Amino acid sequence: MIIQNVRAQNVLKYAHLVLNDLPDKGLIAISGRNESGKTAVVETICFALFGRTFSVPEDRLQKIIRWNETSCQVELQFVSNEQVYRIERSLDYKGTHAAQMFKDGEDEPFVTGPHSVEEAVYEACGFDFQQYLDALYLAQREISTPHSQSDTIKAIAGATDLEEVLKDLENDVESERDRIADIGIEVEGLLKQIDKLDISEHTLESIEQERRACNDRIRETEAAVVQLDKAADDIQAGCPKVQQVGKALATTGLDTSLKRWGEMIDALDEQMNVMRDSCSQIETDSDLCTEHSDLSLFVKELGDRLDAFEDVQDRMDSYRVQLATLLGETSVDNSELNTEKPLPVQHREISRSISSNRVKNAGAQLLIFASVVLALFSLLGWWQLGFNADSHTAGWYMGILTDIFGGWSDKRNSLLQMAAIGFGVFAAIMIFISMTLSRRIRLLKQQESRLQDRLDDIRARAKLIDEADVMPFNQVVEGLEKLNNEGISQLLKTYTQGMGQPFVNQLSLATEQDKLLDMLNDCMNSVGDLRESIATEIGRHQRIIEESGERIVELNHEKEELRQRELEIQQLRDQVDTLATQTSRHEEHIETLKLAMYLLQETCRNIYSRFNQVLSKYTGKVMPKLTDNRYKQMQIGDDLGVRVFSQEKNDFGELEEFSSGTQRQMLLAVRLAMSKALIEAVEQSRQFIILDEPFAFFDRERIRASLAALPKVDKHLDQIWIITQEFEDLSPFSLHIECSRENEELIVGQYAG
């Protein structure tokens, strides 16, 4: 199992943790001062895999959520035996724990829920949480030898199943002893019954059960008879209903609407279903009670003929969408479809244009009037002042001009002539503009009229399609033919000349209606046959009731006879003898189980002994690499106690006889050997291991030697995580992850957010 990516939010120290594209082979360094979040990285991995961590108790798992946050999430991707998996977990402050696990390339999880994901991780990787802690995760604690009776040792040694069998045998012994005690109580009870009872309780109970069964059979049969009578009445009443509904269908004309055709066909089919439901309560081969009767097939065929109009209806609906677009009933943006604007929109635009031009024309005419008035005023003033200066009118003009311009002289009279000419020219221009606007208004009115005619036509077409279901079908056909729509016309022609011919052709309709009437007339004949079948079935049920009643009388006689017998006492005594024999057998079985337990205990002892030898061999391969070949041999006892061969003493010495640094090298070798044994036991081709502060008491030489040796310990240990405060030399590492107390985020590798 190799870790590829880790992503987390609000887990322990980190608000945001991203480890992308992790190297799948080599050493991975995690460094930083105390409380900088080094252990939080690997604890996040542990939480992602198993839903719990080494440092946080399982019953207080919410403490893994970052301080002042309400929830956390983690995602981990790993590869195990060439298969890539992804785990997603979330946890909130209420303890709600969610988890799901994906396979590479799949969007849906193949397992969901914390327990299911934990089982899936075990299936994929071969180890559980405790085995992971004992063999693959050297937490930040004192390195010690593993416990000889730990579940991990049992699993690696292959003795787990035997230990479980041993527990089962112990439970079986207790069960056998409990059974012996129960038998004693049972025997005591039987002896008391012998003193009290004079009849065979078992036989009486059997008779009573049979008597109850007969009574139940009578009640069930009587209920069946009632049901058959009701079925006969339903069938008798059902045929007239079928005829009534069918005759309505058989007498309708071509002016019937599609909706009405459908309602009549559905009503007839519903009555046929009611008839068949009534028939389902009896065993009959009557043609009337099957879905393949002539009448049922006729109704189905008629429904199919009506349904065939759906092709025309679909084309009508498509055409109606086009009409709706032209009528502006939809919100489609016609400009994007390169089609004309909705006709109501065009009509409103033309109306607004007419109104606008009318306003402009009124303004132009007002200017014409004003210009003509001013021109005449100027011209008359010029004439009066120039040629009739002594007149009263000339004086009036002089007063007005003096008030307007603050004074007036004869030299300025020519300005009035020029003003008259200017106002006259402006009036002529405005007359031309007014004539142009009037002509434009006439053209727009003509266009508005044509558009209104087209709008009325399209609305009539839309109304025809909208009301096609409720209009007489022959009128619908005539109307659709007048639409001049090639697609609708072609489909309509195919339908009216084929499946839909009975709905548009009087002769075809009459032929189909005559067939329907004949089949409706045959309905009553079939009903008579059905009533005969029901009567036969009722007679059979009556015989069952009579036979059951006779059997009840016989059982009552047997019960009275048994009450006179004392057979039960002898039977109870036989039971006591049988229970005594069973007690002896249970005691013999206990002795057999004890022998089996002894053999299993010896077998497990031998397995653990062989496992210790294998572990010693593995350790002998690992330890020289960590101690620069100073120590090569190690003995591991049955209690996993460690003894190492010293060349200086030429003998094996206890672990306490060596220096502190050497002891930790040796214990690290034992833990690595445990990892190797677990990897081989679970058949993992590649595996990661986490060593949290493994060099706490190592000097520089030991650290360098250990770092050089770790990649060579075992070919299966490809990804090795090492956590410490600082590394003197980072060259041996494939990746260095540096943690800081100040940073709440840790992002390594490319991250897309």
C-alpha positions in Angstrom: 0.0 0.0 0.0 1.5 3.3 -1.1 0.1 6.7 -0.3 -0.3 9.0 -3.3 -2.2 12.1 -2.1 -3.5 13.5 1.2 -5.9 16.5 1.4 -7.6 17.7 4.6 -9.4 20.6 6.1 -9.6 21.5 9.8 -7.9 18.3 11.0 -5.8 18.8 14.2 -3.4 21.7 13.7 -4.1 22.4 10.0 -6.9 24.4 8.5 -5.7 23.2 5.1 -3.4 20.3 4.4 -2.5 19.2 0.9 0.2 16.5 0.0 0.0 15.9 -3.7 2.1 13.7 -6.0 3.9 11.9 -3.2 6.9 9.9 -4.3 5.9 6.2 -4.3 9.5 5.1 -3.5 12.1 6.3 -1.2 12.3 8.3 2.1 9.9 11.1 2.9 11.1 13.5 5.6 8.8 15.5 7.9 10.8 18.0 10.0 10.0 20.9 12.3 10.2 22.1 15.8 8.0 20.7 18.6 4.3 21.5 18.1 4.9 22.5 14.5 2.4 19.9 13.2 4.7 17.0 12.2 2.7 14.3 13.9 -0.5 15.9 12.8 0.4 15.0 9.2 0.7 11.2 9.8 -2.3 11.3 12.3 -4.3 12.7 9.4 -3.3 9.7 7.3 -4.3 7.4 10.1 -7.7 9.1 10.5 -8.3 8.9 6.8 -7.6 5.1 6.7 -9.3 4.0 9.9 -11.5 6.8 11.2 -9.4 7.2 14.4 -5.9 8.0 15.5 -3.3 6.9 18.0 -3.3 10.1 20.0 -7.1 10.8 20.2 -9.4 8.3 22.0 -12.1 6.8 19.9 -14.9 8.0 22.2 -13.5 11.6 22.0 -12.9 11.6 18.3 -14.4 15.2 17.9 -11.1 16.5 19.4 -9.5 15.7 16.0 -11.5 18.7 14.6 -9.4 21.9 14.6 -10.0 24.3 17.5 -13.0 26.6 16.9 -14.2 24.7 13.8 -17.4 22.7 13.6 -16.3 20.0 11.1 -13.4 18.5 9.3 -12.8 16.6 6.1 -10.0 14.4 4.8 -9.3 12.7 1.4 -6.6 10.1 0.9 -5.6 8.3 -2.3 -3.5 5.2 -2.2 -2.6 2.2 -4.3 -2.6 -1.3 -3.1 -1.6 -4.2 -5.3 -1.9 -2.1 -8.5 -5.4 -0.9 -7.6 -5.9 2.8 -6.8 -8.4 3.7 -4.1 -9.7 7.0 -2.7 -11.2 7.5 0.8 -13.3 10.5 1.8 -14.2 11.2 5.5 -16.0 13.9 7.3 -16.7 14.5 11.0 -18.6 17.3 12.8 -18.8 18.5 16.3 -21.9 16.4 17.0 -19.9 13.2 16.3 -21.6 12.6 12.9 -19.0 10.6 11.0 -19.4 9.9 7.3 -17.0 8.0 5.0 -17.0 6.6 1.5 -14.4 4.7 -0.6 -13.9 4.9 -4.4 -12.0 2.9 -6.9 -9.9 4.7 -9.5 -11.9 6.1 -12.4 -15.3 5.6 -10.7 -17.5 8.5 -9.7 -19.7 6.5 -7.3 -18.3 4.9 -4.1 -18.3 1.2 -3.8 -18.7 1.3 0.0 -20.3 3.9 2.2 -20.2 4.4 6.0 -17.3 4.3 8.5 -17.7 0.6 9.4 -18.0 -0.5 5.7 -15.0 1.7 4.7 -12.9 0.2 7.6 -13.8 -3.3 6.3 -13.0 -2.3 2.7 -9.5 -1.0 3.8 -8.9 -4.3 5.6 -9.9 -6.2 2.4 -7.7 -4.0 0.2 -4.6 -3.8 2.5 -4.8 -6.8 4.7 -4.3 -5.1 8.1 -6.5 -3.3 10.6 -6.0 -0.3 12.9 -4.2 -2.2 15.7 -2.0 -4.1 13.3 -1.1 -0.9 11.6 0.0 0.6 14.9 1.9 -2.4 16.0 3.8 -3.0 12.7 3.6 0.0 10.3 3.3 3.1 12.4 6.0 3.7 15.0 4.3 6.5 16.9 6.2 9.2 18.9 6.8 7.1 21.9 9.4 4.9 23.5 10.4 2.0 21.2 9.6 -1.3 22.9 9.2 -4.9 22.0 5.7 -6.0 20.9 3.4 -7.8 23.2 3.6 -11.6 22.7 -0.2 -12.0 22.9 -1.2 -9.0 20.8 -3.7 -9.5 18.0 -1.2 -8.3 15.5 1.3 -11.1 16.5 -1.5 -13.6 16.2 -2.5 -12.3 12.8 1.0 -12.3 11.4 1.8 -15.7 12.8 -1.4 -17.1 11.3 -2.9 -18.2 14.6 -5.9 -15.9 14.7 -8.3 -18.5 13.4 -6.9 -21.1 15.8 -7.3 -18.7 18.7 -10.8 -18.0 17.6 -11.5 -21.7 17.4 -10.0 -22.1 20.9 -12.4 -19.4 22.2 -15.3 -21.2 20.5 -14.3 -24.5 22.1 -14.2 -22.7 25.5 -17.6 -21.3 24.8 -18.8 -24.8 23.7 -17.6 -26.3 27.0 -19.6 -23.6 28.9 -22.6 -24.3 26.6 -22.4 -28.0 27.3 -22.3 -27.4 31.0 -25.3 -25.0 30.8 -27.1 -27.7 28.8 -26.5 -30.3 31.5 -27.9 -27.8 34.0 -30.9 -27.2 31.8 -31.5 -30.9 31.4 -31.5 -31.3 35.1 -34.1 -28.6 35.4 -36.1 -30.2 32.6 -36.0 -33.7 34.2 -37.2 -32.2 37.5 -40.1 -30.6 35.6 -41.0 -33.9 33.9 -41.1 -35.8 37.1 -43.5 -33.2 38.5 -45.7 -33.6 35.4 -45.8 -37.4 35.9 -47.3 -36.8 39.3 -49.9 -34.4 38.0 -50.9 -35.5 34.5 -52.8 -38.6 33.4 -53.0 -38.0 29.6 -50.6 -37.5 26.7 -50.4 -33.7 26.4 -48.4 -34.0 23.1 -51.1 -36.1 21.4 -53.9 -33.9 22.7 -52.1 -30.9 21.4 -51.7 -32.6 18.0 -55.4 -33.3 17.9 -56.3 -29.8 19.0 -54.1 -28.4 16.2 -55.8 -30.5 13.6 -59.2 -29.5 14.9 -58.2 -25.9 14.7 -56.9 -26.5 11.2 -60.3 -28.0 10.2 -62.2 -25.0 11.7 -59.8 -22.7 9.8 -60.4 -24.6 6.6 -64.2 -24.3 7.0 -64.0 -20.6 7.6 -61.6 -20.1 4.7 -63.8 -22.2 2.4 -67.0 -20.4 3.5 -65.3 -17.1 2.7 -64.3 -18.5 -0.7 -67.9 -19.5 -1.4 -69.0 -15.9 -0.5 -66.3 -14.6 -2.8 -67.4 -16.9 -5.6 -71.0 -15.7 -5.2 -69.9 -12.1 -5.3 -67.7 -12.9 -8.4 -70.8 -14.5 -10.1 -72.9 -11.4 -9.3 -70.1 -9.1 -10.5 -69.7 -11.0 -13.7 -73.5 -11.1 -14.2 -73.6 -7.3 -13.7 -70.4 -6.6 -15.5 -71.6 -7.8 -19.0 -74.5 -5.3 -19.2 -72.0 -2.5 -18.2 -69.7 -3.7 -20.9 -72.6 -3.7 -23.4 -73.7 -0.3 -22.3 -70.3 1.3 -22.7 -69.6 -0.6 -25.9 -72.9 0.4 -27.5 -72.0 4.1 -26.9 -68.9 3.4 -28.9 -70.8 1.4 -31.5 -73.3 4.2 -32.2 -71.1 7.3 -32.3 -70.5 9.1 -35.6 -67.7 10.7 -37.5 -68.4 14.1 -35.8 -67.0 12.7 -32.5 -63.9 14.4 -31.1 -60.5 12.7 -30.5 -60.9 13.2 -26.8 -64.4 11.6 -26.8 -63.1 8.6 -28.9 -60.3 8.1 -26.3 -62.7 8.4 -23.4 -65.1 5.8 -24.8 -62.3 3.4 -25.7 -60.8 3.8 -22.2 -64.2 3.3 -20.6 -64.8 0.1 -22.5 -61.3 -1.2 -21.7 -61.8 -0.3 -18.0 -65.0 -2.3 -17.9 -63.3 -5.2 -19.5 -60.6 -5.1 -16.8 -63.3 -5.1 -14.1 -64.7 -8.2 -15.8 -61.3 -9.9 -15.9 -60.7 -9.0 -12.2 -64.0 -10.7 -11.3 -63.0 -13.7 -13.3 -59.6 -13.9 -11.5 -61.3 -15.3 -8.4 -62.3 -18.5 -10.2 -60.5 -21.1 -12.3 -61.9 -20.8 -15.8 -60.7 -20.9 -19.4 -63.5 -18.7 -20.7 -62.5 -16.4 -23.6 -64.2 -13.5 -21.9 -61.8 -13.6 -18.9 -58.6 -13.4 -20.9 -56.7 -10.5 -22.4 -56.7 -12.4 -25.7 -60.5 -12.5 -26.2 -62.0 -11.1 -29.4 -63.5 -8.2 -27.6 -60.3 -7.4 -25.7 -58.2 -7.6 -28.9 -60.7 -5.4 -30.7 -60.6 -2.7 -28.0 -56.8 -2.8 -28.0 -56.7 -2.5 -31.8 -59.1 0.4 -31.7 -56.9 2.1 -29.1 -53.8 1.4 -31.2 -55.6 3.1 -34.2 -56.4 6.1 -32.1 -52.8 6.2 -30.7 -51.5 6.2 -34.3 -52.7 9.8 -34.6 -49.8 10.7 -32.2 -47.4 11.0 -35.1 -49.7 13.7 -36.6 -50.2 15.2 -33.2 -46.4 15.4 -32.7 -46.0 17.2 -36.1 -48.9 19.5 -35.1 -47.2 20.2 -31.8 -44.0 21.1 -33.6 -46.0 23.4 -36.0 -47.8 24.9 -33.0 -44.4 25.8 -31.5 -43.6 27.7 -34.7 -47.0 29.5 -34.5 -46.4 30.2 -30.8 -43.1 31.8 -31.8 -44.8 34.0 -34.4 -47.5 34.9 -31.9 -45.0 35.8 -29.2 -46.4 33.2 -26.8 -42.9 31.8 -26.0 -39.8 33.5 -24.5 -37.6 32.4 -27.4 -35.1 35.1 -28.5 -35.9 35.2 -32.3 -32.9 37.4 -33.0 -30.6 34.5 -32.1 -32.6 32.1 -34.4 -32.4 34.6 -37.3 -36.2 34.5 -37.7 -38.7 37.3 -37.8 -40.0 39.0 -34.7 -43.3 37.8 -33.3 -46.2 39.3 -35.2 -47.8 41.1 -32.2 -44.4 42.7 -31.6 -44.3 43.8 -35.3 -47.9 45.1 -35.0 -47.1 47.1 -31.9 -44.0 48.5 -33.5 -46.0 49.6 -36.6 -48.7 51.1 -34.4 -46.1 53.0 -32.4 -44.5 54.2 -35.7 -47.9 55.4 -37.0 -48.5 57.3 -33.7 -45.0 58.7 -33.8 -45.4 60.0 -37.4 -48.8 61.4 -36.6 -47.2 63.4 -33.7 -44.5 64.6 -36.0 -47.0 65.6 -38.8 -49.1 67.5 -36.2 -45.9 69.3 -35.1 -45.0 70.1 -38.8 -48.5 71.5 -39.5 -48.3 73.6 -36.3 -45.0 75.0 -37.5 -46.5 75.7 -41.0 -49.3 77.7 -39.4 -47.0 79.6 -37.2 -44.6 80.3 -40.2 -47.4 81.5 -42.4 -48.8 83.8 -39.6 -45.3 85.3 -39.0 -44.6 85.7 -42.7 -47.9 87.6 -43.2 -47.2 89.7 -40.0 -43.8 90.6 -41.3 -45.0 91.3 -44.8 -47.9 93.5 -43.7 -45.6 95.4 -41.3 -43.1 96.0 -44.0 -45.8 97.3 -46.3 -47.4 99.6 -43.7 -44.2 101.1 -42.4 -42.7 101.5 -45.9 -45.7 102.7 -48.0 -48.4 103.8 -45.5 -46.3 105.1 -42.6 -49.0 107.7 -41.5 -51.7 105.2 -41.0 -53.0 104.0 -37.6 -52.0 100.4 -38.5 -48.4 101.6 -39.2 -48.3 103.2 -35.7 -49.6 100.0 -34.1 -46.8 98.0 -35.8 -44.2 100.6 -34.7 -45.3 100.3 -31.1 -45.1 96.5 -31.2 -41.7 96.5 -32.8 -40.4 99.1 -30.4 -41.6 97.0 -27.4 -40.0 93.8 -28.8 -36.7 95.2 -30.0 -36.3 98.2 -27.6 -36.6 100.8 -30.4 -37.2 100.8 -34.2 -36.0 103.0 -37.2 -37.1 103.3 -40.8 -33.7 101.9 -41.9 -34.6 98.5 -40.3 -37.9 98.1 -42.3 -36.1 96.0 -44.9 -35.5 93.4 -42.2 -39.3 92.8 -42.1 -39.2 92.0 -45.8 -36.4 89.5 -45.3 -38.2 87.9 -42.3 -41.4 87.5 -44.4 -39.4 85.8 -47.1 -37.6 83.5 -44.5 -40.8 82.5 -42.8 -42.4 81.8 -46.2 -39.5 79.5 -47.2 -39.6 77.7 -43.8 -43.4 77.2 -44.3 -42.8 75.7 -47.7 -40.2 73.3 -46.3 -42.5 72.2 -43.5 -45.3 71.6 -46.0 -43.1 69.2 -47.9 -42.1 67.4 -44.7 -45.8 67.2 -43.7 -46.7 65.7 -47.1 -43.9 63.1 -46.7 -45.1 62.1 -43.2 -48.7 61.8 -44.4 -47.5 59.4 -47.2 -45.5 57.4 -44.7 -48.5 57.1 -42.4 -50.6 55.8 -45.3 -48.0 53.1 -46.1 -47.7 52.0 -42.5 -51.5 51.7 -42.2 -51.5 49.4 -45.3 -48.7 47.4 -43.7 -50.6 47.2 -40.4 -53.7 45.9 -42.2 -51.7 43.2 -44.0 -50.0 42.2 -40.8 -53.4 42.1 -38.9 -54.7 39.7 -41.6 -51.7 37.4 -41.2 -52.0 37.5 -37.5 -55.7 36.5 -37.6 -54.8 33.6 -39.9 -52.1 32.3 -37.6 -54.3 32.7 -34.6 -57.0 30.7 -36.4 -54.4 28.0 -37.2 -53.2 27.9 -33.6 -56.8 27.6 -32.3 -57.4 24.7 -34.6 -54.4 22.8 -33.2 -55.2 23.8 -29.6 -58.8 22.6 -29.9 -58.1 19.5 -32.0 -58.9 17.1 -29.2 -62.4 18.5 -28.5 -63.4 19.4 -32.1 -65.3 16.9 -34.2 -62.5 14.8 -35.8 -63.8 15.2 -39.4 -63.6 19.0 -38.9 -60.1 18.6 -37.5 -59.1 16.7 -40.6 -60.6 19.3 -42.9 -58.9 22.1 -41.0 -55.5 20.4 -41.0 -55.7 19.8 -44.8 -56.2 23.6 -45.2 -53.1 24.4 -43.3 -51.0 23.7 -46.4 -48.3 22.2 -44.1 -46.5 19.5 -46.1 -45.4 17.5 -43.1 -48.8 17.5 -41.4 -50.6 16.8 -44.7 -48.4 13.8 -45.5 -48.8 12.2 -42.0 -52.5 13.0 -42.0 -52.9 11.3 -45.4 -51.0 8.2 -44.2 -53.2 8.1 -41.1 -56.6 8.6 -42.7 -55.8 6.1 -45.4 -54.4 3.6 -42.9 -54.9 3.2 -39.2 -57.3 6.1 -38.8 -59.6 5.2 -41.6 -62.5 4.1 -39.3 -62.5 7.6 -37.8 -62.9 9.4 -41.1 -64.7 7.0 -43.3 -68.3 6.2 -42.6 -68.2 2.8 -44.3 -65.1 1.7 -42.4 -66.6 3.0 -39.1 -69.9 1.1 -39.7 -67.9 -2.1 -40.4 -66.0 -1.8 -37.1 -69.1 -0.9 -35.2 -71.0 -3.9 -36.5 -68.1 -6.2 -35.4 -68.2 -4.6 -32.0 -72.0 -5.1 -31.7 -71.6 -8.8 -32.6 -69.0 -9.3 -29.9 -71.1 -7.4 -27.3 -74.1 -9.7 -28.1 -71.8 -12.8 -27.4 -71.0 -11.5 -24.0 -74.1 -12.9 -22.3 -73.5 -16.4 -23.7 -70.0 -16.4 -22.1 -71.5 -15.2 -18.8 -73.8 -18.2 -18.7 -70.9 -20.6 -19.1 -69.0 -18.7 -16.4 -71.9 -19.1 -13.9 -71.9 -22.8 -14.5 -68.2 -23.0 -13.8 -68.7 -21.0 -10.6 -71.6 -23.3 -9.5 -69.3 -26.3 -10.0 -66.5 -24.6 -7.9 -69.0 -23.7 -5.1 -70.1 -27.4 -5.0 -66.5 -28.5 -4.6 -66.1 -26.0 -1.7 -69.3 -27.3 -0.1 -67.9 -30.8 -0.1 -64.7 -29.6 1.6 -66.8 -27.9 4.3 -68.8 -31.2 4.9 -65.6 -33.3 5.0 -63.9 -30.9 7.4 -67.0 -31.0 9.7 -67.0 -34.8 9.7 -63.3 -34.8 10.6 -63.9 -32.5 13.5 -66.5 -35.0 14.9 -63.9 -37.8 14.6 -61.2 -35.7 16.3 -63.5 -35.0 19.2 -64.1 -38.7 19.7 -60.3 -39.4 19.6 -59.8 -36.7 22.2 -62.3 -38.3 24.6 -60.6 -41.7 24.2 -57.2 -40.3 24.8 -58.4 -38.7 28.0 -59.1 -42.2 29.3 -55.6 -43.5 28.7 -52.5 -43.2 30.8 -50.0 -43.4 28.0 -48.6 -40.0 28.8 -47.1 -41.1 32.0 -45.0 -43.8 30.3 -44.0 -41.2 27.6 -42.8 -38.8 30.2 -40.8 -41.5 31.9 -39.2 -42.4 28.5 -38.3 -38.7 28.2 -36.6 -38.7 31.6 -34.5 -41.7 30.5 -33.6 -40.0 27.2 -32.5 -36.8 29.0 -30.3 -38.9 31.4 -28.6 -40.4 28.3 -28.2 -36.9 26.8 -26.5 -35.8 30.0 -23.9 -38.6 29.7 -23.3 -37.6 26.1 -22.8 -34.0 27.0 -20.3 -34.9 29.7 -18.4 -37.1 27.2 -18.5 -34.2 24.7 -16.9 -31.9 27.4 -14.0 -34.2 27.7 -13.6 -34.3 23.9 -13.7 -30.5 23.8 -11.0 -30.2 26.6 -8.7 -32.6 24.6 -9.2 -30.4 21.5 -8.4 -27.3 23.5 -5.2 -28.8 24.7 -4.2 -29.8 21.2 -5.0 -26.3 19.9 -3.0 -24.6 22.7 0.0 -26.7 21.9 -0.4 -26.0 18.2 -0.6 -22.2 18.8 2.5 -22.5 21.1 4.4 -24.2 18.2 3.2 -21.6 15.7 4.4 -18.7 17.9 7.7 -20.5 18.4 8.2 -20.8 14.7 7.1 -17.2 14.2 9.7 -16.1 16.7 12.3 -18.0 14.7 11.1 -16.3 11.5 11.2 -12.9 13.2 14.7 -13.6 14.5 15.7 -14.4 10.9 14.1 -11.2 9.5 15.7 -9.2 12.3 19.1 -10.8 11.6 18.8 -9.4 8.0 17.7 -5.9 9.1 19.9 -5.3 12.2 23.3 -5.4 10.4 22.1 -2.8 8.0 21.2 -0.5 10.9 24.3 -1.2 13.1 26.9 -1.0 10.3 27.4 -4.9 10.6 28.4 -4.6 14.3 25.5 -6.8 15.4 24.3 -9.6 13.1 22.4 -12.2 15.2 19.4 -11.8 17.4 17.4 -14.3 19.4 13.7 -13.6 20.1 12.1 -15.7 22.8 8.5 -17.0 23.2 7.6 -13.8 25.1 9.3 -11.8 22.3 12.2 -10.9 24.6 15.3 -9.8 22.7 18.9 -11.1 23.1 21.7 -10.0 20.7 25.0 -11.7 19.9 28.0 -9.5 20.9 31.3 -10.3 19.1 33.2 -8.6 22.0 31.7 -11.0 24.5 31.3 -13.9 22.0 27.9 -14.6 23.5 24.3 -13.4 23.4 23.5 -10.6 25.8 20.3 -9.1 27.2 19.1 -5.9 25.7 19.9 -3.9 28.8 23.6 -4.7 28.4 23.9 -2.5 25.4 24.1 1.3 25.1 20.8 3.3 24.8 21.4 4.2 21.2 22.3 0.6 20.3 19.2 -0.7 22.1 17.0 1.6 20.0 18.7 0.5 16.8 18.0 -3.1 17.8 14.4 -2.4 18.7 13.9 -0.5 15.5 15.2 -3.6 13.7 12.6 -5.7 15.5 9.8 -3.3 14.5 11.0 -3.3 10.9 11.1 -7.1 11.0 7.5 -7.0 12.3 6.6 -4.8 9.3 8.2 -7.1 6.9 6.4 -10.1 8.4 3.1 -8.3 8.2 3.7 -7.3 4.6 4.4 -10.9 3.6 1.5 -12.2 5.6 -1.0 -9.9 3.9 0.7 -10.3 0.5 1.4 -6.6 -0.2 3.8 -6.1 -3.1 4.6 -2.5 -1.9 4.1 -0.9 1.5 4.6 2.4 3.3 5.8 2.7 6.9 5.8 5.7 9.3 8.6 6.2 11.8 7.8 9.1 14.2 11.0 10.3 15.9 12.8 7.0 15.5 16.2 8.6 16.0 15.5 10.4 19.3 18.6 8.9 21.0 20.7 8.3 17.9 24.0 10.1 17.4 24.8 11.5 13.9 26.6 8.4 12.8 23.7 6.2 13.7 21.3 8.5 12.0 23.3 8.5 8.8 23.7 4.8 8.9 20.0 4.3 9.5 19.0 6.6 6.7 21.3 4.8 4.3 20.0 1.4 5.5 16.3 2.0 5.6 15.7 1.9 1.8 17.5 -1.4 1.6 15.8 -3.1 4.6 13.2 -4.9 2.4 12.2 -4.7 -1.3 8.5 -4.3 -0.3 9.1 -1.3 2.0 9.1 1.3 -0.8 7.7 4.4 0.9 9.2 5.3 4.3 8.0 8.3 6.2 10.5 9.7 8.8 9.6 12.4 11.3 12.1 14.3 13.4 12.9 17.9 14.4 15.6 18.4 11.8 17.8 16.5 9.4 21.5 17.3 9.0 21.5 16.0 5.4 18.4 16.0 3.2 20.1 14.2 0.2 18.8 10.7 1.1 15.2 11.9 0.9 12.9 11.9 -2.1 10.7 14.5 -0.5 11.1 16.9 2.4 8.0 18.3 4.2 8.9 21.2 6.5 6.4 22.1 9.2 6.1 25.4 11.1 4.4 26.5 14.3 3.2 29.6 12.6 1.6 28.1 9.5 -2.0 26.7 9.7 -1.7 25.5 6.1 0.7 22.9 4.6 0.6 22.5 0.8 3.1 20.2 -1.0 3.0 19.6 -4.7 0.7 21.1 -7.3 -2.8 21.9 -6.0 -5.8 22.9 -8.1 -7.9 23.9 -5.2 
